[in-house]
Amino acid sequence: MDVTTPPIAASDIAALDRMAGGRLSLRIIGASPDAPGSRGSTVGWQKTDEYLTLLKRLWSNDLPFDHEGRFYALHAAIVPAG
């Protein structure tokens, strides 16, 4: 289970970075090996990879974009400039 969706996370992290004067350091931890569906597979890491890819796209795109991935589907996703 995700803590939050990629667009909300990207927006919240961007706001924190602005408050920190651009000095925010972020640490991402993937799924636990004991999480449902991750035992004996790389599904947890694949989901983390897609999540991080979306965070990067949300931070670097000035225009809304659509994404249809294995774990996430976004329509007109954008993080407004703050």
mmCIF file of the N, C-alpha and C atoms, coordinates in Angstrom:
data_MODEL
# 
_entry.id   MODEL 
# 
loop_
_atom_site.group_PDB 
_atom_site.id 
_atom_site.type_symbol 
_atom_site.label_atom_id 
_atom_site.label_alt_id 
_atom_site.label_comp_id 
_atom_site.label_asym_id 
_atom_site.label_entity_id 
_atom_site.label_seq_id 
_atom_site.pdbx_PDB_ins_code 
_atom_site.Cartn_x 
_atom_site.Cartn_y 
_atom_site.Cartn_z 
_atom_site.occupancy 
_atom_site.B_iso_or_equiv 
_atom_site.pdbx_formal_charge 
_atom_site.auth_seq_id 
_atom_site.auth_comp_id 
_atom_site.auth_asym_id 
_atom_site.auth_atom_id 
_atom_site.pdbx_PDB_model_num 
ATOM 1   N N  . MET A 1 1  ? 0.836  -1.175  0.000   1.00 0.00 ? 1  MET A N  1 
ATOM 2   C CA . MET A 1 1  ? 0.000  0.000   0.000   1.00 0.00 ? 1  MET A CA 1 
ATOM 3   C C  . MET A 1 1  ? 0.884  1.243   0.000   1.00 0.00 ? 1  MET A C  1 
ATOM 4   N N  . ASP A 1 2  ? 0.526  2.195   -0.841  1.00 0.00 ? 2  ASP A N  1 
ATOM 5   C CA . ASP A 1 2  ? 1.262  3.450   -0.900  1.00 0.00 ? 2  ASP A CA 1 
ATOM 6   C C  . ASP A 1 2  ? 0.842  4.350   0.249   1.00 0.00 ? 2  ASP A C  1 
ATOM 7   N N  . VAL A 1 3  ? 1.763  5.171   0.678   1.00 0.00 ? 3  VAL A N  1 
ATOM 8   C CA . VAL A 1 3  ? 1.441  6.178   1.679   1.00 0.00 ? 3  VAL A CA 1 
ATOM 9   C C  . VAL A 1 3  ? 0.567  7.247   1.039   1.00 0.00 ? 3  VAL A C  1 
ATOM 10  N N  . THR A 1 4  ? 0.897  7.641   -0.169  1.00 0.00 ? 4  THR A N  1 
ATOM 11  C CA . THR A 1 4  ? 0.119  8.625   -0.924  1.00 0.00 ? 4  THR A CA 1 
ATOM 12  C C  . THR A 1 4  ? 0.396  8.444   -2.416  1.00 0.00 ? 4  THR A C  1 
ATOM 13  N N  . THR A 1 5  ? -0.421 9.069   -3.237  1.00 0.00 ? 5  THR A N  1 
ATOM 14  C CA . THR A 1 5  ? -0.262 8.940   -4.686  1.00 0.00 ? 5  THR A CA 1 
ATOM 15  C C  . THR A 1 5  ? 0.933  9.764   -5.166  1.00 0.00 ? 5  THR A C  1 
ATOM 16  N N  . PRO A 1 6  ? 1.512  9.403   -6.316  1.00 0.00 ? 6  PRO A N  1 
ATOM 17  C CA . PRO A 1 6  ? 2.654  10.175  -6.824  1.00 0.00 ? 6  PRO A CA 1 
ATOM 18  C C  . PRO A 1 6  ? 2.374  11.675  -7.004  1.00 0.00 ? 6  PRO A C  1 
ATOM 19  N N  . PRO A 1 7  ? 1.214  12.097  -7.556  1.00 0.00 ? 7  PRO A N  1 
ATOM 20  C CA . PRO A 1 7  ? 1.005  13.546  -7.700  1.00 0.00 ? 7  PRO A CA 1 
ATOM 21  C C  . PRO A 1 7  ? 0.946  14.292  -6.365  1.00 0.00 ? 7  PRO A C  1 
ATOM 22  N N  . ILE A 1 8  ? 0.306  13.708  -5.370  1.00 0.00 ? 8  ILE A N  1 
ATOM 23  C CA . ILE A 1 8  ? 0.243  14.360  -4.055  1.00 0.00 ? 8  ILE A CA 1 
ATOM 24  C C  . ILE A 1 8  ? 1.625  14.389  -3.422  1.00 0.00 ? 8  ILE A C  1 
ATOM 25  N N  . ALA A 1 9  ? 2.348  13.271  -3.508  1.00 0.00 ? 9  ALA A N  1 
ATOM 26  C CA . ALA A 1 9  ? 3.706  13.225  -2.946  1.00 0.00 ? 9  ALA A CA 1 
ATOM 27  C C  . ALA A 1 9  ? 4.599  14.254  -3.632  1.00 0.00 ? 9  ALA A C  1 
ATOM 28  N N  . ALA A 1 10 ? 4.534  14.335  -4.962  1.00 0.00 ? 10 ALA A N  1 
ATOM 29  C CA . ALA A 1 10 ? 5.380  15.281  -5.701  1.00 0.00 ? 10 ALA A CA 1 
ATOM 30  C C  . ALA A 1 10 ? 5.072  16.718  -5.298  1.00 0.00 ? 10 ALA A C  1 
ATOM 31  N N  . SER A 1 11 ? 3.803  17.038  -5.155  1.00 0.00 ? 11 SER A N  1 
ATOM 32  C CA . SER A 1 11 ? 3.403  18.388  -4.761  1.00 0.00 ? 11 SER A CA 1 
ATOM 33  C C  . SER A 1 11 ? 3.861  18.709  -3.339  1.00 0.00 ? 11 SER A C  1 
ATOM 34  N N  . ASP A 1 12 ? 3.640  17.781  -2.413  1.00 0.00 ? 12 ASP A N  1 
ATOM 35  C CA . ASP A 1 12 ? 4.039  17.998  -1.015  1.00 0.00 ? 12 ASP A CA 1 
ATOM 36  C C  . ASP A 1 12 ? 5.551  18.114  -0.864  1.00 0.00 ? 12 ASP A C  1 
ATOM 37  N N  . ILE A 1 13 ? 6.287  17.255  -1.566  1.00 0.00 ? 13 ILE A N  1 
ATOM 38  C CA . ILE A 1 13 ? 7.754  17.287  -1.483  1.00 0.00 ? 13 ILE A CA 1 
ATOM 39  C C  . ILE A 1 13 ? 8.289  18.583  -2.092  1.00 0.00 ? 13 ILE A C  1 
ATOM 40  N N  . ALA A 1 14 ? 7.689  19.019  -3.208  1.00 0.00 ? 14 ALA A N  1 
ATOM 41  C CA . ALA A 1 14 ? 8.108  20.281  -3.831  1.00 0.00 ? 14 ALA A CA 1 
ATOM 42  C C  . ALA A 1 14 ? 7.865  21.455  -2.882  1.00 0.00 ? 14 ALA A C  1 
ATOM 43  N N  . ALA A 1 15 ? 6.738  21.441  -2.173  1.00 0.00 ? 15 ALA A N  1 
ATOM 44  C CA . ALA A 1 15 ? 6.443  22.512  -1.211  1.00 0.00 ? 15 ALA A CA 1 
ATOM 45  C C  . ALA A 1 15 ? 7.456  22.505  -0.068  1.00 0.00 ? 15 ALA A C  1 
ATOM 46  N N  . LEU A 1 16 ? 7.795  21.327  0.434   1.00 0.00 ? 16 LEU A N  1 
ATOM 47  C CA . LEU A 1 16 ? 8.807  21.226  1.494   1.00 0.00 ? 16 LEU A CA 1 
ATOM 48  C C  . LEU A 1 16 ? 10.161 21.734  1.015   1.00 0.00 ? 16 LEU A C  1 
ATOM 49  N N  . ASP A 1 17 ? 10.507 21.404  -0.230  1.00 0.00 ? 17 ASP A N  1 
ATOM 50  C CA . ASP A 1 17 ? 11.778 21.861  -0.786  1.00 0.00 ? 17 ASP A CA 1 
ATOM 51  C C  . ASP A 1 17 ? 11.816 23.386  -0.887  1.00 0.00 ? 17 ASP A C  1 
ATOM 52  N N  . ARG A 1 18 ? 10.705 23.982  -1.293  1.00 0.00 ? 18 ARG A N  1 
ATOM 53  C CA . ARG A 1 18 ? 10.647 25.456  -1.357  1.00 0.00 ? 18 ARG A CA 1 
ATOM 54  C C  . ARG A 1 18 ? 10.829 26.055  0.041   1.00 0.00 ? 18 ARG A C  1 
ATOM 55  N N  . MET A 1 19 ? 10.169 25.463  1.047   1.00 0.00 ? 19 MET A N  1 
ATOM 56  C CA . MET A 1 19 ? 10.294 25.967  2.421   1.00 0.00 ? 19 MET A CA 1 
ATOM 57  C C  . MET A 1 19 ? 11.715 25.807  2.951   1.00 0.00 ? 19 MET A C  1 
ATOM 58  N N  . ALA A 1 20 ? 12.419 24.785  2.460   1.00 0.00 ? 20 ALA A N  1 
ATOM 59  C CA . ALA A 1 20 ? 13.795 24.522  2.905   1.00 0.00 ? 20 ALA A CA 1 
ATOM 60  C C  . ALA A 1 20 ? 14.816 25.273  2.060   1.00 0.00 ? 20 ALA A C  1 
ATOM 61  N N  . GLY A 1 21 ? 14.356 26.141  1.195   1.00 0.00 ? 21 GLY A N  1 
ATOM 62  C CA . GLY A 1 21 ? 15.276 26.912  0.364   1.00 0.00 ? 21 GLY A CA 1 
ATOM 63  C C  . GLY A 1 21 ? 16.023 26.070  -0.650  1.00 0.00 ? 21 GLY A C  1 
ATOM 64  N N  . GLY A 1 22 ? 15.395 24.986  -1.120  1.00 0.00 ? 22 GLY A N  1 
ATOM 65  C CA . GLY A 1 22 ? 16.025 24.127  -2.123  1.00 0.00 ? 22 GLY A CA 1 
ATOM 66  C C  . GLY A 1 22 ? 17.043 23.154  -1.557  1.00 0.00 ? 22 GLY A C  1 
ATOM 67  N N  . ARG A 1 23 ? 17.006 22.939  -0.256  1.00 0.00 ? 23 ARG A N  1 
ATOM 68  C CA . ARG A 1 23 ? 18.006 22.074  0.387   1.00 0.00 ? 23 ARG A CA 1 
ATOM 69  C C  . ARG A 1 23 ? 17.430 20.735  0.850   1.00 0.00 ? 23 ARG A C  1 
ATOM 70  N N  . LEU A 1 24 ? 16.243 20.396  0.406   1.00 0.00 ? 24 LEU A N  1 
ATOM 71  C CA . LEU A 1 24 ? 15.610 19.158  0.847   1.00 0.00 ? 24 LEU A CA 1 
ATOM 72  C C  . LEU A 1 24 ? 16.355 17.946  0.296   1.00 0.00 ? 24 LEU A C  1 
ATOM 73  N N  . SER A 1 25 ? 16.582 16.979  1.134   1.00 0.00 ? 25 SER A N  1 
ATOM 74  C CA . SER A 1 25 ? 17.165 15.702  0.730   1.00 0.00 ? 25 SER A CA 1 
ATOM 75  C C  . SER A 1 25 ? 16.101 14.637  0.975   1.00 0.00 ? 25 SER A C  1 
ATOM 76  N N  . LEU A 1 26 ? 15.886 13.777  0.007   1.00 0.00 ? 26 LEU A N  1 
ATOM 77  C CA . LEU A 1 26 ? 14.801 12.807  0.067   1.00 0.00 ? 26 LEU A CA 1 
ATOM 78  C C  . LEU A 1 26 ? 15.348 11.389  0.055   1.00 0.00 ? 26 LEU A C  1 
ATOM 79  N N  . ARG A 1 27 ? 14.820 10.560  0.932   1.00 0.00 ? 27 ARG A N  1 
ATOM 80  C CA . ARG A 1 27 ? 15.193 9.144   0.966   1.00 0.00 ? 27 ARG A CA 1 
ATOM 81  C C  . ARG A 1 27 ? 13.940 8.327   0.708   1.00 0.00 ? 27 ARG A C  1 
ATOM 82  N N  . ILE A 1 28 ? 14.000 7.466   -0.280  1.00 0.00 ? 28 ILE A N  1 
ATOM 83  C CA . ILE A 1 28 ? 12.866 6.621   -0.649  1.00 0.00 ? 28 ILE A CA 1 
ATOM 84  C C  . ILE A 1 28 ? 13.204 5.184   -0.273  1.00 0.00 ? 28 ILE A C  1 
ATOM 85  N N  . ILE A 1 29 ? 12.276 4.531   0.404   1.00 0.00 ? 29 ILE A N  1 
ATOM 86  C CA . ILE A 1 29 ? 12.454 3.135   0.798   1.00 0.00 ? 29 ILE A CA 1 
ATOM 87  C C  . ILE A 1 29 ? 11.415 2.312   0.055   1.00 0.00 ? 29 ILE A C  1 
ATOM 88  N N  . GLY A 1 30 ? 11.860 1.259   -0.610  1.00 0.00 ? 30 GLY A N  1 
ATOM 89  C CA . GLY A 1 30 ? 10.958 0.397   -1.365  1.00 0.00 ? 30 GLY A CA 1 
ATOM 90  C C  . GLY A 1 30 ? 10.149 -0.508  -0.461  1.00 0.00 ? 30 GLY A C  1 
ATOM 91  N N  . ALA A 1 31 ? 9.383  -1.366  -1.074  1.00 0.00 ? 31 ALA A N  1 
ATOM 92  C CA . ALA A 1 31 ? 8.507  -2.278  -0.346  1.00 0.00 ? 31 ALA A CA 1 
ATOM 93  C C  . ALA A 1 31 ? 9.302  -3.244  0.518   1.00 0.00 ? 31 ALA A C  1 
ATOM 94  N N  . SER A 1 32 ? 8.723  -3.581  1.630   1.00 0.00 ? 32 SER A N  1 
ATOM 95  C CA . SER A 1 32 ? 9.315  -4.568  2.526   1.00 0.00 ? 32 SER A CA 1 
ATOM 96  C C  . SER A 1 32 ? 9.252  -5.942  1.869   1.00 0.00 ? 32 SER A C  1 
ATOM 97  N N  . PRO A 1 33 ? 10.261 -6.785  2.078   1.00 0.00 ? 33 PRO A N  1 
ATOM 98  C CA . PRO A 1 33 ? 10.202 -8.139  1.525   1.00 0.00 ? 33 PRO A CA 1 
ATOM 99  C C  . PRO A 1 33 ? 9.017  -8.929  2.063   1.00 0.00 ? 33 PRO A C  1 
ATOM 100 N N  . ASP A 1 34 ? 8.468  -8.501  3.204   1.00 0.00 ? 34 ASP A N  1 
ATOM 101 C CA . ASP A 1 34 ? 7.329  -9.189  3.799   1.00 0.00 ? 34 ASP A CA 1 
ATOM 102 C C  . ASP A 1 34 ? 5.984  -8.629  3.345   1.00 0.00 ? 34 ASP A C  1 
ATOM 103 N N  . ALA A 1 35 ? 6.005  -7.597  2.516   1.00 0.00 ? 35 ALA A N  1 
ATOM 104 C CA . ALA A 1 35 ? 4.759  -7.002  2.037   1.00 0.00 ? 35 ALA A CA 1 
ATOM 105 C C  . ALA A 1 35 ? 4.032  -7.992  1.134   1.00 0.00 ? 35 ALA A C  1 
ATOM 106 N N  . PRO A 1 36 ? 2.698  -7.982  1.182   1.00 0.00 ? 36 PRO A N  1 
ATOM 107 C CA . PRO A 1 36 ? 1.937  -8.898  0.320   1.00 0.00 ? 36 PRO A CA 1 
ATOM 108 C C  . PRO A 1 36 ? 2.312  -8.724  -1.148  1.00 0.00 ? 36 PRO A C  1 
ATOM 109 N N  . GLY A 1 37 ? 2.526  -9.815  -1.834  1.00 0.00 ? 37 GLY A N  1 
ATOM 110 C CA . GLY A 1 37 ? 2.836  -9.775  -3.250  1.00 0.00 ? 37 GLY A CA 1 
ATOM 111 C C  . GLY A 1 37 ? 4.291  -9.570  -3.591  1.00 0.00 ? 37 GLY A C  1 
ATOM 112 N N  . SER A 1 38 ? 5.143  -9.311  -2.598  1.00 0.00 ? 38 SER A N  1 
ATOM 113 C CA . SER A 1 38 ? 6.542  -9.046  -2.931  1.00 0.00 ? 38 SER A CA 1 
ATOM 114 C C  . SER A 1 38 ? 7.459  -10.222 -2.611  1.00 0.00 ? 38 SER A C  1 
ATOM 115 N N  . ARG A 1 39 ? 6.978  -11.204 -1.879  1.00 0.00 ? 39 ARG A N  1 
ATOM 116 C CA . ARG A 1 39 ? 7.808  -12.348 -1.507  1.00 0.00 ? 39 ARG A CA 1 
ATOM 117 C C  . ARG A 1 39 ? 8.206  -13.146 -2.751  1.00 0.00 ? 39 ARG A C  1 
ATOM 118 N N  . GLY A 1 40 ? 9.496  -13.270 -2.967  1.00 0.00 ? 40 GLY A N  1 
ATOM 119 C CA . GLY A 1 40 ? 9.995  -14.060 -4.086  1.00 0.00 ? 40 GLY A CA 1 
ATOM 120 C C  . GLY A 1 40 ? 9.857  -13.374 -5.437  1.00 0.00 ? 40 GLY A C  1 
ATOM 121 N N  . SER A 1 41 ? 9.580  -12.082 -5.443  1.00 0.00 ? 41 SER A N  1 
ATOM 122 C CA . SER A 1 41 ? 9.447  -11.383 -6.720  1.00 0.00 ? 41 SER A CA 1 
ATOM 123 C C  . SER A 1 41 ? 10.062 -9.991  -6.620  1.00 0.00 ? 41 SER A C  1 
ATOM 124 N N  . THR A 1 42 ? 10.077 -9.314  -7.734  1.00 0.00 ? 42 THR A N  1 
ATOM 125 C CA . THR A 1 42 ? 10.613 -7.951  -7.757  1.00 0.00 ? 42 THR A CA 1 
ATOM 126 C C  . THR A 1 42 ? 9.497  -6.924  -7.908  1.00 0.00 ? 42 THR A C  1 
ATOM 127 N N  . VAL A 1 43 ? 8.261  -7.334  -7.658  1.00 0.00 ? 43 VAL A N  1 
ATOM 128 C CA . VAL A 1 43 ? 7.114  -6.450  -7.846  1.00 0.00 ? 43 VAL A CA 1 
ATOM 129 C C  . VAL A 1 43 ? 7.241  -5.177  -7.016  1.00 0.00 ? 43 VAL A C  1 
ATOM 130 N N  . GLY A 1 44 ? 7.646  -5.302  -5.768  1.00 0.00 ? 44 GLY A N  1 
ATOM 131 C CA . GLY A 1 44 ? 7.791  -4.127  -4.910  1.00 0.00 ? 44 GLY A CA 1 
ATOM 132 C C  . GLY A 1 44 ? 8.780  -3.129  -5.473  1.00 0.00 ? 44 GLY A C  1 
ATOM 133 N N  . TRP A 1 45 ? 9.897  -3.629  -5.994  1.00 0.00 ? 45 TRP A N  1 
ATOM 134 C CA . TRP A 1 45 ? 10.904 -2.731  -6.566  1.00 0.00 ? 45 TRP A CA 1 
ATOM 135 C C  . TRP A 1 45 ? 10.423 -2.126  -7.871  1.00 0.00 ? 45 TRP A C  1 
ATOM 136 N N  . GLN A 1 46 ? 9.670  -2.889  -8.662  1.00 0.00 ? 46 GLN A N  1 
ATOM 137 C CA . GLN A 1 46 ? 9.123  -2.357  -9.911  1.00 0.00 ? 46 GLN A CA 1 
ATOM 138 C C  . GLN A 1 46 ? 8.126  -1.236  -9.624  1.00 0.00 ? 46 GLN A C  1 
ATOM 139 N N  . LYS A 1 47 ? 7.313  -1.422  -8.591  1.00 0.00 ? 47 LYS A N  1 
ATOM 140 C CA . LYS A 1 47 ? 6.351  -0.387  -8.211  1.00 0.00 ? 47 LYS A CA 1 
ATOM 141 C C  . LYS A 1 47 ? 7.077  0.863   -7.714  1.00 0.00 ? 47 LYS A C  1 
ATOM 142 N N  . THR A 1 48 ? 8.126  0.670   -6.916  1.00 0.00 ? 48 THR A N  1 
ATOM 143 C CA . THR A 1 48 ? 8.922  1.801   -6.435  1.00 0.00 ? 48 THR A CA 1 
ATOM 144 C C  . THR A 1 48 ? 9.560  2.533   -7.607  1.00 0.00 ? 48 THR A C  1 
ATOM 145 N N  . ASP A 1 49 ? 10.071 1.797   -8.582  1.00 0.00 ? 49 ASP A N  1 
ATOM 146 C CA . ASP A 1 49 ? 10.691 2.407   -9.757  1.00 0.00 ? 49 ASP A CA 1 
ATOM 147 C C  . ASP A 1 49 ? 9.683  3.252   -10.534 1.00 0.00 ? 49 ASP A C  1 
ATOM 148 N N  . GLU A 1 50 ? 8.479  2.717   -10.736 1.00 0.00 ? 50 GLU A N  1 
ATOM 149 C CA . GLU A 1 50 ? 7.460  3.484   -11.452 1.00 0.00 ? 50 GLU A CA 1 
ATOM 150 C C  . GLU A 1 50 ? 7.073  4.734   -10.658 1.00 0.00 ? 50 GLU A C  1 
ATOM 151 N N  . TYR A 1 51 ? 6.963  4.622   -9.341  1.00 0.00 ? 51 TYR A N  1 
ATOM 152 C CA . TYR A 1 51 ? 6.634  5.757   -8.467  1.00 0.00 ? 51 TYR A CA 1 
ATOM 153 C C  . TYR A 1 51 ? 7.693  6.850   -8.600  1.00 0.00 ? 51 TYR A C  1 
ATOM 154 N N  . LEU A 1 52 ? 8.971  6.459   -8.534  1.00 0.00 ? 52 LEU A N  1 
ATOM 155 C CA . LEU A 1 52 ? 10.058 7.439   -8.644  1.00 0.00 ? 52 LEU A CA 1 
ATOM 156 C C  . LEU A 1 52 ? 10.106 8.077   -10.031 1.00 0.00 ? 52 LEU A C  1 
ATOM 157 N N  . THR A 1 53 ? 9.857  7.284   -11.056 1.00 0.00 ? 53 THR A N  1 
ATOM 158 C CA . THR A 1 53 ? 9.809  7.816   -12.418 1.00 0.00 ? 53 THR A CA 1 
ATOM 159 C C  . THR A 1 53 ? 8.714  8.875   -12.528 1.00 0.00 ? 53 THR A C  1 
ATOM 160 N N  . LEU A 1 54 ? 7.565  8.602   -11.917 1.00 0.00 ? 54 LEU A N  1 
ATOM 161 C CA . LEU A 1 54 ? 6.472  9.573   -11.950 1.00 0.00 ? 54 LEU A CA 1 
ATOM 162 C C  . LEU A 1 54 ? 6.812  10.830  -11.161 1.00 0.00 ? 54 LEU A C  1 
ATOM 163 N N  . LEU A 1 55 ? 7.457  10.679  -10.014 1.00 0.00 ? 55 LEU A N  1 
ATOM 164 C CA . LEU A 1 55 ? 7.873  11.868  -9.259  1.00 0.00 ? 55 LEU A CA 1 
ATOM 165 C C  . LEU A 1 55 ? 8.764  12.756  -10.122 1.00 0.00 ? 55 LEU A C  1 
ATOM 166 N N  . LYS A 1 56 ? 9.748  12.151  -10.781 1.00 0.00 ? 56 LYS A N  1 
ATOM 167 C CA . LYS A 1 56 ? 10.661 12.924  -11.636 1.00 0.00 ? 56 LYS A CA 1 
ATOM 168 C C  . LYS A 1 56 ? 9.912  13.619  -12.770 1.00 0.00 ? 56 LYS A C  1 
ATOM 169 N N  . ARG A 1 57 ? 8.982  12.901  -13.406 1.00 0.00 ? 57 ARG A N  1 
ATOM 170 C CA . ARG A 1 57 ? 8.204  13.508  -14.499 1.00 0.00 ? 57 ARG A CA 1 
ATOM 171 C C  . ARG A 1 57 ? 7.342  14.654  -13.983 1.00 0.00 ? 57 ARG A C  1 
ATOM 172 N N  . LEU A 1 58 ? 6.730  14.464  -12.828 1.00 0.00 ? 58 LEU A N  1 
ATOM 173 C CA . LEU A 1 58 ? 5.875  15.510  -12.262 1.00 0.00 ? 58 LEU A CA 1 
ATOM 174 C C  . LEU A 1 58 ? 6.677  16.761  -11.930 1.00 0.00 ? 58 LEU A C  1 
ATOM 175 N N  . TRP A 1 59 ? 7.893  16.590  -11.457 1.00 0.00 ? 59 TRP A N  1 
ATOM 176 C CA . TRP A 1 59 ? 8.729  17.741  -11.108 1.00 0.00 ? 59 TRP A CA 1 
ATOM 177 C C  . TRP A 1 59 ? 9.324  18.422  -12.339 1.00 0.00 ? 59 TRP A C  1 
ATOM 178 N N  . SER A 1 60 ? 9.480  17.705  -13.437 1.00 0.00 ? 60 SER A N  1 
ATOM 179 C CA . SER A 1 60 ? 10.189 18.272  -14.589 1.00 0.00 ? 60 SER A CA 1 
ATOM 180 C C  . SER A 1 60 ? 9.281  18.708  -15.738 1.00 0.00 ? 60 SER A C  1 
ATOM 181 N N  . ASN A 1 61 ? 7.991  18.395  -15.683 1.00 0.00 ? 61 ASN A N  1 
ATOM 182 C CA . ASN A 1 61 ? 7.080  18.773  -16.764 1.00 0.00 ? 61 ASN A CA 1 
ATOM 183 C C  . ASN A 1 61 ? 6.322  20.045  -16.416 1.00 0.00 ? 61 ASN A C  1 
ATOM 184 N N  . ASP A 1 62 ? 6.283  20.964  -17.376 1.00 0.00 ? 62 ASP A N  1 
ATOM 185 C CA . ASP A 1 62 ? 5.510  22.194  -17.203 1.00 0.00 ? 62 ASP A CA 1 
ATOM 186 C C  . ASP A 1 62 ? 4.075  22.034  -17.699 1.00 0.00 ? 62 ASP A C  1 
ATOM 187 N N  . LEU A 1 63 ? 3.828  20.963  -18.436 1.00 0.00 ? 63 LEU A N  1 
ATOM 188 C CA . LEU A 1 63 ? 2.500  20.711  -18.985 1.00 0.00 ? 63 LEU A CA 1 
ATOM 189 C C  . LEU A 1 63 ? 1.939  19.413  -18.416 1.00 0.00 ? 63 LEU A C  1 
ATOM 190 N N  . PRO A 1 64 ? 0.620  19.311  -18.291 1.00 0.00 ? 64 PRO A N  1 
ATOM 191 C CA . PRO A 1 64 ? 0.014  18.061  -17.812 1.00 0.00 ? 64 PRO A CA 1 
ATOM 192 C C  . PRO A 1 64 ? 0.351  16.901  -18.748 1.00 0.00 ? 64 PRO A C  1 
ATOM 193 N N  . PHE A 1 65 ? 0.444  15.708  -18.184 1.00 0.00 ? 65 PHE A N  1 
ATOM 194 C CA . PHE A 1 65 ? 0.707  14.515  -18.989 1.00 0.00 ? 65 PHE A CA 1 
ATOM 195 C C  . PHE A 1 65 ? -0.141 13.358  -18.475 1.00 0.00 ? 65 PHE A C  1 
ATOM 196 N N  . ASP A 1 66 ? -0.324 12.374  -19.343 1.00 0.00 ? 66 ASP A N  1 
ATOM 197 C CA . ASP A 1 66 ? -1.028 11.144  -18.988 1.00 0.00 ? 66 ASP A CA 1 
ATOM 198 C C  . ASP A 1 66 ? -0.009 10.032  -18.816 1.00 0.00 ? 66 ASP A C  1 
ATOM 199 N N  . HIS A 1 67 ? -0.322 9.107   -17.939 1.00 0.00 ? 67 HIS A N  1 
ATOM 200 C CA . HIS A 1 67 ? 0.550  7.953   -17.712 1.00 0.00 ? 67 HIS A CA 1 
ATOM 201 C C  . HIS A 1 67 ? -0.334 6.746   -17.452 1.00 0.00 ? 67 HIS A C  1 
ATOM 202 N N  . GLU A 1 68 ? -0.078 5.676   -18.165 1.00 0.00 ? 68 GLU A N  1 
ATOM 203 C CA . GLU A 1 68 ? -0.775 4.412   -17.955 1.00 0.00 ? 68 GLU A CA 1 
ATOM 204 C C  . GLU A 1 68 ? 0.288  3.352   -17.752 1.00 0.00 ? 68 GLU A C  1 
ATOM 205 N N  . GLY A 1 69 ? 0.600  3.063   -16.503 1.00 0.00 ? 69 GLY A N  1 
ATOM 206 C CA . GLY A 1 69 ? 1.646  2.105   -16.188 1.00 0.00 ? 69 GLY A CA 1 
ATOM 207 C C  . GLY A 1 69 ? 1.090  0.841   -15.576 1.00 0.00 ? 69 GLY A C  1 
ATOM 208 N N  . ARG A 1 70 ? 1.973  0.003   -15.130 1.00 0.00 ? 70 ARG A N  1 
ATOM 209 C CA . ARG A 1 70 ? 1.569  -1.259  -14.516 1.00 0.00 ? 70 ARG A CA 1 
ATOM 210 C C  . ARG A 1 70 ? 0.878  -1.025  -13.171 1.00 0.00 ? 70 ARG A C  1 
ATOM 211 N N  . PHE A 1 71 ? 1.336  -0.015  -12.431 1.00 0.00 ? 71 PHE A N  1 
ATOM 212 C CA . PHE A 1 71 ? 0.826  0.215   -11.083 1.00 0.00 ? 71 PHE A CA 1 
ATOM 213 C C  . PHE A 1 71 ? 0.049  1.515   -10.925 1.00 0.00 ? 71 PHE A C  1 
ATOM 214 N N  . TYR A 1 72 ? 0.308  2.484   -11.790 1.00 0.00 ? 72 TYR A N  1 
ATOM 215 C CA . TYR A 1 72 ? -0.306 3.806   -11.652 1.00 0.00 ? 72 TYR A CA 1 
ATOM 216 C C  . TYR A 1 72 ? -0.868 4.285   -12.976 1.00 0.00 ? 72 TYR A C  1 
ATOM 217 N N  . ALA A 1 73 ? -2.024 4.917   -12.902 1.00 0.00 ? 73 ALA A N  1 
ATOM 218 C CA . ALA A 1 73 ? -2.637 5.560   -14.063 1.00 0.00 ? 73 ALA A CA 1 
ATOM 219 C C  . ALA A 1 73 ? -2.922 7.008   -13.672 1.00 0.00 ? 73 ALA A C  1 
ATOM 220 N N  . LEU A 1 74 ? -2.377 7.944   -14.442 1.00 0.00 ? 74 LEU A N  1 
ATOM 221 C CA . LEU A 1 74 ? -2.578 9.363   -14.178 1.00 0.00 ? 74 LEU A CA 1 
ATOM 222 C C  . LEU A 1 74 ? -3.148 10.022  -15.424 1.00 0.00 ? 74 LEU A C  1 
ATOM 223 N N  . HIS A 1 75 ? -4.052 10.958  -15.219 1.00 0.00 ? 75 HIS A N  1 
ATOM 224 C CA . HIS A 1 75 ? -4.625 11.715  -16.332 1.00 0.00 ? 75 HIS A CA 1 
ATOM 225 C C  . HIS A 1 75 ? -4.426 13.199  -16.057 1.00 0.00 ? 75 HIS A C  1 
ATOM 226 N N  . ALA A 1 76 ? -3.819 13.876  -17.010 1.00 0.00 ? 76 ALA A N  1 
ATOM 227 C CA . ALA A 1 76 ? -3.558 15.320  -16.904 1.00 0.00 ? 76 ALA A CA 1 
ATOM 228 C C  . ALA A 1 76 ? -2.811 15.654  -15.609 1.00 0.00 ? 76 ALA A C  1 
ATOM 229 N N  . ALA A 1 77 ? -1.799 14.875  -15.309 1.00 0.00 ? 77 ALA A N  1 
ATOM 230 C CA . ALA A 1 77 ? -1.032 15.062  -14.071 1.00 0.00 ? 77 ALA A CA 1 
ATOM 231 C C  . ALA A 1 77 ? -0.049 16.214  -14.206 1.00 0.00 ? 77 ALA A C  1 
ATOM 232 N N  . ILE A 1 78 ? 0.003  17.031  -13.168 1.00 0.00 ? 78 ILE A N  1 
ATOM 233 C CA . ILE A 1 78 ? 0.936  18.156  -13.140 1.00 0.00 ? 78 ILE A CA 1 
ATOM 234 C C  . ILE A 1 78 ? 1.102  18.603  -11.692 1.00 0.00 ? 78 ILE A C  1 
ATOM 235 N N  . VAL A 1 79 ? 2.276  19.113  -11.382 1.00 0.00 ? 79 VAL A N  1 
ATOM 236 C CA . VAL A 1 79 ? 2.519  19.747  -10.089 1.00 0.00 ? 79 VAL A CA 1 
ATOM 237 C C  . VAL A 1 79 ? 2.636  21.241  -10.370 1.00 0.00 ? 79 VAL A C  1 
ATOM 238 N N  . PRO A 1 80 ? 1.667  22.022  -9.900  1.00 0.00 ? 80 PRO A N  1 
ATOM 239 C CA . PRO A 1 80 ? 1.717  23.464  -10.170 1.00 0.00 ? 80 PRO A CA 1 
ATOM 240 C C  . PRO A 1 80 ? 2.978  24.103  -9.603  1.00 0.00 ? 80 PRO A C  1 
ATOM 241 N N  . ALA A 1 81 ? 3.529  25.023  -10.351 1.00 0.00 ? 81 ALA A N  1 
ATOM 242 C CA . ALA A 1 81 ? 4.707  25.755  -9.868  1.00 0.00 ? 81 ALA A CA 1 
ATOM 243 C C  . ALA A 1 81 ? 4.301  26.573  -8.653  1.00 0.00 ? 81 ALA A C  1 
ATOM 244 N N  . GLY A 1 82 ? 5.187  26.607  -7.686  1.00 0.00 ? 82 GLY A N  1 
ATOM 245 C CA . GLY A 1 82 ? 4.839  27.310  -6.451  1.00 0.00 ? 82 GLY A CA 1 
ATOM 246 C C  . GLY A 1 82 ? 5.686  28.473  -6.258  1.00 0.00 ? 82 GLY A C  1 
# 
